[in-house]
């Protein structure tokens, strides 16, 4: 059975840079407040009408395909991870296939938010290992800026997120010990609502049980989206930051150690850890807990914010482009996010 390797990698971030100072025009916040809590200095926002989750994915995918030494025509499967699709349905996978003028290849959409790319990579890895496909395009792309609450009410969430895309091409390799060594996927939905975007959705019973008095009879059958939801700002992401932090700092190192232990390795063996860029404080906590040096961990949340499913491939691509990841390096990818879901992947570059 062959292993799968990352044969090519690409990234795309919009040109529009939005600093912490820029956000003070819309909400009561400050550069100091944002940096102290998240580590973020700036982020990128896509063009309102000309850039979408799919168009950014296309830019990243073209680079990844070229670097893999293959062509669009040779891609035989797409795995697309995002929480901000162009449409409620269909998913971005088929839109990417259309935009890149591919053949009638399969397209799978992954909805695992921050851990979406690592989940997508794990799925693609299985297809390569079984021999079903030879060139799998794996994408993480997000356009958060279209759905954030740019007011003081929403600042705890809105200052965190940015837009961008990352992509890799997965191919088989016969080289022993090279490529993806293992992937590890987990979930716990017990506290799903503390990091969620409830609307639009089909959870009529949830809102009826919790806030039935907020609705008049005419709205009860229209709970997918109602004027009342919009008026009460119930169509924006919701996050209990401290609770997310407490869970993340436990599960992040846990899933990294799971990958290392399965392969008989220690944290000191890692050449580069690419954590999901959720919060710089979380990454620093994980780094300290595992005893890793600054040279062993790559963070770029300072420049891009949290791009959820896109954050791991963007950071991985940027680290590789800077020469921080070399052939033979042991690379660990790890992510934790809404659901809760968390995952890791261990690779020999």
C-alpha positions, -999 to +999 in steps of 0.1 A: +000+000+000+015+034-010+017+063+013+005+098+004+026+128+002+021+165-003+034+170-038+025+207-041+012+235-019-002+270-025-019+298-007-038+330-014-047+359+008-066+390-004-047+423-009-069+442+014-051+446+048-073+455+078-054+465+109-066+466+145-067+503+142-091+501+112-115+481+133-117+509+159-138+529+134-166+504+138-164+492+174-151+501+208-117+483+208-080+490+205-049+476+190-036+468+225-068+451+235-069+428+205-032+420+206-033+412+243-061+387+239-054+372+205-019+382+193-035+395+161-022+427+145-040+426+112-060+404+089-070+403+052-105+409+039-117+397+005-132+421-020-169+424-012-181+413-047-152+401-067-137+376-043-155+346-029-145+315-010-143+296-043-123+323-062-097+324-035-095+286-035-088+286-072-058+309-068-043+287-041-051+255-061-035+267-092-002+273-074-004+239-056-011+221-089+018+238-106+042+230-078+031+194-078+042+191-114+008+180-125-021+196-144-057+205-138-067+177-161-049+151-139-067+161-107-091+132-101-108+142-068-115+174-048-119+177-010-130+212+000-131+224+036-149+256+045-175+270+070-182+299+047-194+285+014-205+306-016-240+292-013-259+273+014-259+246-013-243+234-035-209+232-019-178+249-030-162+217-043-183+217-075-179+254-079-141+249-078-144+221-103-163+243-127-141+273-122-110+253-130-126+235-159-118+201-146-133+168-158-163+153-141-143+144-110-158+138-076-160+167-052-165+163-014-173+192+010-160+191+046-178+211+073-155+208+103-147+245+107-112+251+122-102+214+119-117+211+085-084+210+065-068+183+087-100+163+084-100+168+046-063+158+045-071+126+064-099+117+039-077+124+009-050+103+025-073+072+026-082+076-011-046+077-021-036+048+001-063+026-013-053+034-048-087+049-057-071+083-067-037+095-077-040+133-076-063+147-049-067+184-045-073+194-008-085+229-001-092+251+029-108+284+020-128+310+040-145+344+035-154+353+070-156+391+065-191+389+049-207+375+080-193+392+110-209+417+134-188+448+131-201+465+162-190+466+198-216+439+205-197+415+182-161+425+188-151+394+208-156+373+176-152+398+148-117+410+156-104+374+154-113+363+119-098+369+084-101+356+048-078+334+027-072+301+011-047+273+011-044+241-010-023+210-014-021+182-040-018+148-025-001+120-045+011+085-038+047+078-029+065+044-026+093+059-004+092+042+029+087+066+058+078+095+036+045+114+034+016+113+058+025+089+087-008+090+105-039+112+110-061+114+141-096+127+143-119+134+173-151+152+182-172+160+213-206+177+206-216+180+242-209+218+242-215+224+205-235+256+210-207+276+228-189+281+195-215+282+167-234+302+142-270+292+148-286+309+119-296+303+092-304+268+101-332+242+105-331+240+143-367+252+148-371+232+180-340+247+195-351+283+191-387+274+199-377+258+232-352+285+242-369+317+229-404+309+219-417+341+234-395+361+209-415+348+179-450+356+167-472+328+152-463+339+116-426+334+122-428+299+138-428+283+103-400+306+090-372+298+115-346+292+088-342+330+088-366+356+101-367+393+106-367+387+143-334+369+142-318+397+122-332+424+145-318+405+175-284+399+158-290+361+160-275+356+126-239+361+137-213+337+152-215+330+189-185+322+210-178+316+247-141+324+244-129+313+279-146+279+276-132+274+241-097+283+254-099+258+283-109+229+260-084+238+233-053+239+256-062+203+267-071+188+233-044+205+212-014+189+230-033+157+235-039+150+198-003+160+190+010+135+215-013+109+201+003+112+167+038+112+181+032+082+203+016+061+175+048+066+155+072+061+184+083+097+185+087+125+210+080+163+208+117+169+204+116+150+171+093+176+156+110+199+131+079+220+126+045+222+143+018+240+123-011+246+147-044+260+135-041+297+140-069+301+166-053+323+191-016+331+196-020+325+234-033+290+227-003+282+204+021+296+230+005+275+257+008+243+236+044+251+227+053+255+264+034+224+274+053+203+248+086+219+255+091+231+219+114+260+209+103+290+188+120+274+158+098+243+161+064+262+159+051+284+131+026+311+138+012+337+114-020+347+131-004+381+137-007+389+100-038+369+089-060+364+119-079+331+123-088+318+088-103+286+103-101+258+076-076+278+056-052+286+085-033+253+085-025+252+048-017+289+047+007+286+076+022+254+061+027+270+027+042+301+042+066+282+064+077+261+034+081+291+012+104+307+038+126+275+038+116+266+073+104+231+062+129+210+043+130+175+028+131+149+055+116+172+082+090+159+106+060+181+104+029+180+126-004+197+118-029+202+145-063+219+148-091+225+173-124+242+167-162+244+167-181+212+173-159+206+191-137+188+167-099+184+168-074+166+147-037+161+139-016+148+111+020+138+112+041+140+080+076+133+069+083+160+043 
